[in-house]
Amino acid sequence: MIDIPVLRLDDGLELPAAARDGDAGIDLRSRVDLVLGPAGGRALVPTGLAVEVPPGLAGLVLPRSGLALSHGVTVLNAPGLIDAGYRGEVSVILVNTDPVSEFEVKRGDRVAQLVVVAVEAVRLDAVYELSPTERGTGGFGHSGRR
């Protein structure tokens, strides 16, 4: 278990926690009331939290499956990325894909989930060619129906 420092920017909201032991995601809540219009309405939703992700880790902001299935609401830039050096408020870009109905977000609603993962530091090394593989340059549905 890794402890991650959290700065509460809004004492009126619950501190996020996993719903059950073993869950990977920690629910993030909205700090504001807002309405997402239909057919692509979107908003930047503040969560009232800032986190100190340790070096070697990254925070991924992911959609909640229930919102996506029931209402067509998802995280527009999924996954959103929280780098180890970021100290600002965690916010979520929500989008409403429902073609007809608006979606109302209330303060305290669970709007996304945070998953913290290990990441490797990398350096790009320019080369003249890449090693061959069976797949080669095949991409975007090359192995079956798109």
N, C-alpha and C positions, 0 to 999 in steps of 0.2 A: 504494500500500500504506500503510495506517494502522497505526502501532504503538499497541497498547493495553496499558498497564501491568497486570500480573497479580500478585497476591499469593498465593503458594502457602501454604495453610494446612495442607497435608499433603505433606511432602517425599517420601513413599513412592509418590505417584501421578505418572504421566507428565503432563507439561505438554501440554495439548490442542493439536492442530494439525490442519489440513485433511488429509484422507487423500491427496488428489491436487491438483496445481496446478489452479487454477481452481474448486475446490469452494467453495461458499458457506458451508457448515456446518463448524463445528469441533466434534468429538465431545467431549461432557462425560461424565466417568466417575463412578461411585458411590464414595463414600468409605467406605461401610459394606456389610455383608452384611444382607440382609433378605428377607422373603417377602411377596409380594402375594397375598392370598387371592383365590379366584375370585369372579366376579360382582360386581365393583366394589371389590375390595380396593385400598386406596390407601395411599401413604406419602409423606412429605416426604424426599427423598433428597439429602443434602448432597454437594457435588462437591469440596470441599477447595480451592476457589478463590474469590477476590474479585477483581473487575475494576474498572478505572477507565475507564468508557465516557466518551469526550470529549463536551462539549456539542455539540448538533446531530446526535448519533447515539443509537441505542438498541440494546440487545441483546435479541434475541428467542430464547426457549428453545422449540425445536420438537421434535416427536417424531422418532424414528428409524423410517423406513418398514419396515425389516426386523423390528423388534420388533412393530410394529403388525400386519403381515401374518402373521408366523409364530406370534405368541403373543397377540395382542390387547392388547398393552401400549402405552399411549400417554401423552402429557402431558395431564393433566386440564384445565388452564387454558390450553391451547395457543392462541396463543403466550403463554408467560410473558414478562413484560416486565422488563428491567433498565434503569432510568432512569439518566441520566448522573450524578445525585447519589448513587446507592446505592453503599455501600462494604462491605456485609456479604457473607457467604458466598453464593455462587450455589447455590440448591437447586432441585430439580425435583419437582413433584408428579406422581408416576406413578400410573396406575390400570390395573388388570387387568380387561379386559372379557370375558375368556374365561368362559363360564358354568360350567365344571366344574373346570378345572385351575388350581392355584396357579402362581405364577411366582417363581422364586428369583433374586434379584439378588446377585451376588458383588462384593466390593470390587474396583474396577478395571474392572468392566463398563461398556461404553459405554451410557448410558441416554437420552441426548438430544443435541441439537446446538444450538450457539449460532450465530446469524446476526446480524451487526451491520449495521444499516441507517441511512441518513440520515433524519432527521425534521425537519419544519418546526415552528417555534414558531407557535402559533395563538392568536387571541383571539376569543371568540364575540361577535358583534355582534347584539343583539336587534333584529329587524325585525318589521313587521306582516304581510308576505307575502314569499314566495320567488318568484323568476323562474320562469315556466312552462317546461316541457320536454315533449318528446314522450312520455316515460315517465310524467311526473306522479307520482302517489302510488302507482302500481302496485308491489307488492313481493311477496316470498315466493312465487315460482313463477308470477307473473302472465304470464310469457312462454312458458309451456309446462308440461309435466308436473312435478308436485312430487315 
